[in-house]
Amino acid sequence: MRYILLTFGLILSLSMPTLAQKPKTITNDDFPSGIRADSKTEKEKEAEKEAEKKDDKSKSDDKDSKDSKDSKDDKVKKDDKTKKDEEKAKEEKAKKDQEWQKKNTELDQKQKELDQQKTQAELSIQQLRNRLRSGNLDPKEFDTLSQQIKDAEQNLGTLNSKYAEAKSASEQFKKEGEGQGYKPKLEDIPKTNKDGSPNPTYYTKNYKDLSEKQQTAESKIQLYQNRLNEAQQRAYQGRSSKATRVGNSYYTDPETKKAIDQAQAELKKAQEEYEKSTTSLEQLQREARSSGVSIK
């Protein structure tokens, strides 16, 4: 028992210094920077938090700025593409309109040329017929003249068919064009140049157009006057002496009466066109002279 107590006492005496030893106090000298992390003041901690917030806000602002710039760049690109698309569409529309105007002019020109050709062809036939009616022809001359008339009439029939086709094609083309928003445009030639001087092209072009209209109208006047004379001659030769016939006894043939009415209507139209073109032509010539431009 005594031995046990001595042993316990020995162990207790050996452990007392260890239990009695106080823990070591940590100072700033124990840190490489010389400052303890937990030694910062509340003010310094708040400053660090504010700095972190500013840094986070700066990063956020940078991101927003980048996003905004990207958005603006995308909008600019989109606007540029829209403008290019609009310009392209506008150019294509102008090109199509130009092509339509060109085609319309070609159809009108073809119709006008065929109209002039058939007018001249019929005038030639009328002259041949007048020669044939005049008499004093030997059999050979009579046969030759008759064949010329036959060939000319055949040619006139072809021209009339071509003219009818050209007129129909022109009218159909215009009708379809109007449905698509196209309308015939007259060539706009300015009367003066940019410096204010007279533009010779204006006077030359208009003089040419008006002269053609005047000549065409003059030919048509002769044509329809001849038609009227022939129809009236037929009516006179075929007049009825019976007073009991219905209507004007002078015009017995309905077809002849119709031919006379048509010839008179066309003759009046041609005379009006001739007067109109002649008046415009005279006015143009006066303007050209006063502007010092020579036109022929």
C-alpha positions as CSV (number, residue, x, y, z in Angstrom):
1,M,0.0,0.0,0.0
2,R,2.8,2.3,0.9
3,Y,4.5,1.5,-2.3
4,I,1.4,2.4,-4.3
5,L,1.0,5.7,-2.6
6,L,4.7,6.6,-3.2
7,T,4.3,5.7,-6.9
8,F,1.2,7.9,-7.2
9,G,2.9,10.8,-5.5
10,L,5.9,10.5,-7.8
11,I,3.7,10.6,-10.9
12,L,1.7,13.6,-9.6
13,S,4.9,15.6,-8.8
14,L,6.2,15.0,-12.3
15,S,3.0,16.2,-14.0
16,M,2.5,19.4,-11.9
17,P,5.0,21.6,-13.9
18,T,3.2,20.8,-17.1
19,L,-0.2,21.5,-15.8
20,A,1.0,24.7,-14.2
21,Q,2.6,26.0,-17.4
22,K,0.6,29.0,-19.0
23,P,-0.2,29.1,-22.7
24,K,2.2,31.3,-24.8
25,T,0.8,34.7,-25.9
26,I,0.9,35.2,-29.7
27,T,2.2,38.6,-30.8
28,N,2.8,40.4,-34.1
29,D,6.3,39.1,-34.1
30,D,5.0,35.7,-34.8
31,F,3.7,36.9,-38.3
32,P,5.9,37.5,-41.4
33,S,4.2,40.9,-42.0
34,G,4.5,41.8,-38.4
35,I,0.8,42.4,-38.1
36,R,-1.8,40.0,-36.9
37,A,-4.8,39.3,-39.1
38,D,-7.1,39.6,-36.2
39,S,-5.6,42.9,-35.0
40,K,-7.3,45.0,-37.8
41,T,-9.7,47.6,-36.6
42,E,-13.4,47.8,-37.5
43,K,-12.7,50.8,-39.6
44,E,-10.1,49.0,-41.6
45,K,-12.4,46.0,-42.1
46,E,-15.2,48.4,-43.3
47,A,-12.6,49.9,-45.7
48,E,-11.8,46.5,-47.1
49,K,-15.4,45.7,-47.6
50,E,-16.0,49.0,-49.4
51,A,-13.0,48.3,-51.6
52,E,-14.4,44.8,-52.4
53,K,-17.8,46.4,-53.2
54,K,-16.1,49.0,-55.5
55,D,-14.1,46.3,-57.2
56,D,-17.3,44.1,-57.7
57,K,-19.2,47.2,-59.0
58,S,-16.3,48.1,-61.3
59,K,-16.3,44.6,-62.8
60,S,-20.1,44.8,-63.1
61,D,-19.9,48.2,-64.8
62,D,-17.2,46.9,-67.2
63,K,-19.4,43.9,-68.0
64,D,-22.5,46.2,-68.5
65,S,-20.4,48.6,-70.6
66,K,-19.2,45.7,-72.8
67,D,-22.7,44.4,-73.1
68,S,-24.0,47.9,-74.0
69,K,-21.2,48.3,-76.6
70,D,-21.9,44.9,-78.1
71,S,-25.6,45.8,-78.2
72,K,-24.9,49.1,-79.9
73,D,-22.6,47.4,-82.4
74,D,-25.3,44.8,-83.1
75,K,-27.8,47.6,-83.6
76,V,-25.5,49.5,-85.9
77,K,-24.8,46.4,-87.9
78,K,-28.6,45.7,-88.1
79,D,-29.3,49.3,-89.2
80,D,-26.6,49.1,-91.8
81,K,-28.0,45.9,-93.2
82,T,-31.5,47.3,-93.2
83,K,-30.2,50.4,-95.2
84,K,-28.3,48.2,-97.6
85,D,-31.4,46.0,-98.1
86,E,-33.6,49.1,-98.7
87,E,-31.1,50.6,-101.1
88,K,-30.8,47.3,-103.0
89,A,-34.6,47.0,-103.2
90,K,-34.8,50.6,-104.4
91,E,-32.1,50.0,-107.1
92,E,-33.9,46.8,-108.2
93,K,-37.2,48.6,-108.4
94,A,-35.7,51.5,-110.4
95,K,-34.0,48.9,-112.7
96,K,-37.3,47.1,-113.3
97,D,-39.1,50.3,-113.9
98,Q,-36.4,51.3,-116.4
99,E,-36.7,48.0,-118.2
100,W,-40.5,48.3,-118.3
101,Q,-40.3,51.9,-119.7
102,K,-37.9,50.7,-122.4
103,K,-40.1,47.8,-123.4
104,N,-43.2,50.0,-123.5
105,T,-41.4,52.6,-125.7
106,E,-40.4,49.8,-128.0
107,L,-43.9,48.5,-128.3
108,D,-45.3,52.0,-128.9
109,Q,-42.6,52.7,-131.6
110,K,-43.4,49.4,-133.3
111,Q,-47.1,50.2,-133.3
112,K,-46.4,53.7,-134.7
113,E,-44.2,52.4,-137.5
114,L,-46.7,49.8,-138.6
115,D,-49.5,52.5,-138.5
116,Q,-47.4,54.7,-140.8
117,Q,-46.6,51.8,-143.1
118,K,-50.2,50.6,-143.5
119,T,-51.3,54.3,-144.1
120,Q,-48.7,54.7,-146.9
121,A,-49.6,51.3,-148.3
122,E,-53.3,52.2,-148.5
123,L,-52.5,55.6,-150.1
124,S,-50.4,53.8,-152.7
125,I,-53.3,51.4,-153.5
126,Q,-55.7,54.4,-153.8
127,Q,-53.3,56.0,-156.3
128,L,-53.0,52.7,-158.3
129,R,-56.8,52.5,-158.4
130,N,-57.1,56.0,-159.6
131,R,-54.7,55.3,-162.5
132,L,-56.7,52.1,-163.3
133,R,-59.9,54.1,-163.4
134,S,-58.5,56.8,-165.6
135,G,-58.6,54.6,-168.7
136,N,-56.3,55.0,-171.7
137,L,-54.4,51.8,-170.7
138,D,-53.5,49.1,-173.1
139,P,-54.3,45.5,-172.0
140,K,-50.7,44.9,-170.9
141,E,-50.6,48.0,-168.7
142,F,-54.0,47.2,-167.3
143,D,-52.9,43.7,-166.3
144,T,-49.7,45.0,-164.8
145,L,-51.5,47.6,-162.8
146,S,-54.1,45.1,-161.7
147,Q,-51.4,42.8,-160.4
148,Q,-49.7,45.6,-158.6
149,I,-53.0,46.5,-156.9
150,K,-53.5,42.8,-155.9
151,D,-50.0,42.6,-154.4
152,A,-50.3,45.9,-152.6
153,E,-53.7,44.8,-151.1
154,Q,-52.1,41.6,-149.9
155,N,-49.3,43.5,-148.3
156,L,-51.8,45.9,-146.7
157,G,-53.7,42.9,-145.2
158,T,-50.4,41.7,-143.7
159,L,-49.6,45.1,-142.3
160,N,-53.1,45.5,-140.9
161,S,-52.7,42.1,-139.1
162,K,-49.3,43.1,-137.7
163,Y,-50.6,46.5,-136.6
164,A,-53.6,44.9,-134.8
165,E,-51.2,42.4,-133.0
166,A,-48.8,45.2,-132.0
167,K,-51.7,47.4,-130.7
168,S,-53.1,44.5,-128.7
169,A,-49.7,43.7,-127.3
170,S,-49.0,47.3,-126.3
171,E,-52.4,47.7,-124.6
172,Q,-52.0,44.4,-122.7
173,F,-48.5,45.3,-121.6
174,K,-49.7,48.7,-120.3
175,K,-52.6,47.0,-118.5
176,E,-50.4,44.5,-116.8
177,G,-47.9,47.2,-115.9
178,E,-50.5,49.3,-114.3
179,G,-51.5,46.3,-112.1
180,Q,-47.8,46.2,-111.0
181,G,-47.5,49.9,-110.4
182,Y,-45.9,50.9,-113.7
183,K,-47.0,53.9,-115.7
184,P,-45.7,55.2,-119.0
185,K,-43.3,58.2,-118.6
186,L,-42.5,60.8,-121.2
187,E,-38.9,61.5,-121.7
188,D,-38.2,64.6,-119.6
189,I,-35.7,66.8,-121.4
190,P,-35.0,70.2,-119.7
191,K,-35.5,73.3,-121.7
192,T,-32.3,74.9,-120.3
193,N,-28.9,73.5,-119.2
194,K,-27.6,73.8,-115.6
195,D,-26.0,77.1,-116.4
196,G,-29.3,78.5,-117.6
197,S,-28.4,78.4,-121.3
198,P,-31.0,77.0,-123.9
199,N,-30.8,73.3,-124.4
200,P,-30.6,72.5,-128.1
201,T,-31.5,68.8,-127.5
202,Y,-34.9,69.9,-126.1
203,Y,-35.8,71.8,-129.2
204,T,-34.4,69.3,-131.6
205,K,-36.1,66.3,-130.0
206,N,-39.5,68.0,-129.7
207,Y,-39.3,69.4,-133.3
208,K,-38.7,65.9,-134.6
209,D,-41.6,64.4,-132.6
210,L,-44.0,67.1,-133.6
211,S,-43.0,67.0,-137.2
212,E,-43.6,63.2,-137.3
213,K,-47.1,63.7,-135.8
214,Q,-47.9,66.4,-138.3
215,Q,-46.8,64.3,-141.2
216,T,-48.7,61.3,-140.0
217,A,-51.8,63.3,-139.5
218,E,-51.5,64.9,-142.9
219,S,-51.2,61.4,-144.5
220,K,-54.3,60.2,-142.6
221,I,-56.2,63.3,-143.7
222,Q,-55.5,62.3,-147.3
223,L,-56.2,58.7,-146.6
224,Y,-59.6,59.2,-145.0
225,Q,-60.6,61.9,-147.5
226,N,-60.0,59.4,-150.3
227,R,-62.0,56.8,-148.4
228,L,-64.8,59.2,-148.0
229,N,-64.8,60.2,-151.6
230,E,-64.8,56.6,-152.8
231,A,-67.7,55.6,-150.4
232,Q,-69.7,58.6,-151.4
233,Q,-69.1,57.8,-155.1
234,R,-70.3,54.2,-154.5
235,A,-73.4,55.5,-152.6
236,Y,-74.2,57.9,-155.5
237,Q,-73.9,55.2,-158.1
238,G,-76.0,52.8,-156.1
239,R,-78.6,55.3,-155.0
240,S,-82.3,54.2,-155.1
241,S,-84.9,56.1,-157.0
242,K,-87.7,54.7,-154.9
243,A,-89.1,57.2,-152.5
244,T,-90.7,54.5,-150.5
245,R,-87.4,53.1,-149.1
246,V,-86.7,53.5,-145.4
247,G,-84.2,56.2,-144.4
248,N,-82.3,58.6,-146.6
249,S,-82.9,57.5,-150.2
250,Y,-79.4,58.7,-151.2
251,Y,-77.6,56.1,-149.1
252,T,-79.1,52.7,-150.1
253,D,-76.2,50.4,-149.0
254,P,-75.9,50.0,-145.2
255,E,-72.2,49.0,-145.6
256,T,-71.5,52.0,-147.8
257,K,-73.2,54.3,-145.2
258,K,-71.1,52.7,-142.5
259,A,-68.0,53.3,-144.5
260,I,-68.9,56.9,-145.0
261,D,-69.5,57.5,-141.2
262,Q,-66.3,55.8,-140.3
263,A,-64.3,57.8,-142.8
264,Q,-65.8,61.1,-141.6
265,A,-65.0,60.3,-138.0
266,E,-61.4,59.3,-138.8
267,L,-61.0,62.3,-141.0
268,K,-62.2,64.7,-138.3
269,K,-59.8,63.0,-135.8
270,A,-56.8,63.3,-138.2
271,Q,-57.7,67.0,-138.9
272,E,-57.7,67.8,-135.1
273,E,-54.4,66.0,-134.7
274,Y,-52.9,67.9,-137.6
275,E,-54.1,71.3,-136.2
276,K,-52.8,70.4,-132.7
277,S,-49.3,69.3,-133.9
278,T,-49.1,72.3,-136.2
279,T,-49.9,74.8,-133.4
280,S,-47.4,73.1,-131.1
281,L,-44.7,73.1,-133.8
282,E,-45.1,76.8,-134.6
283,Q,-44.9,77.6,-130.9
284,L,-41.8,75.6,-130.5
285,Q,-40.2,77.3,-133.5
286,R,-41.0,80.7,-132.0
287,E,-39.5,79.7,-128.6
288,A,-36.4,78.4,-130.4
289,R,-35.9,81.6,-132.3
290,S,-36.3,83.8,-129.2
291,S,-33.7,81.5,-127.4
292,G,-31.3,81.7,-130.3
293,V,-31.5,78.0,-131.1
294,S,-31.6,76.9,-134.7
295,I,-33.8,74.0,-135.5
296,K,-34.9,72.5,-138.8
